[in-house]
Amino acid sequence: TRKILFLIAHPPHRGALAFEMLDELLVGAVFEQKVSVLFVDDGLFQLIDSQEAHGNVARGYRALPTYDVNDVFVDATALRRRGLSVGSLAIPVRALTRAGIRNLIASHDVVVPD
């Protein structure tokens, strides 16, 4: 089993990219890969519920536990700089320091950027 880390750095309003990345992530999980997700920079905004039903990718991320994707991380510095907190996000996440992020990336076989 390969360990795959999906690195989400772009905001949700970049067309279909956010939903395509979510689809890729779920496909990886379906094929019994060990999938983790790391949200950095403006990618954090993908975890904020919006009022727009068609553009709310955060709702899709709520399905992650169904696909055994339980390792969801965020960049603690990026979170703070954007005035966000772990509690303001749509799903449970673990905040990592820069050193924690380096260790996370090093522990995976493949890193897939958005």
Secondary structure by P-SEA (a helix, b strand, c coil): cbbbbbbbcccccccaaaaaaaaaaaaaaaaccbbbbbbccccccccccccccccccccccccccccccccccccaaaaaaaccccccccbbbbbbcaaaaaaaaaaccccccc
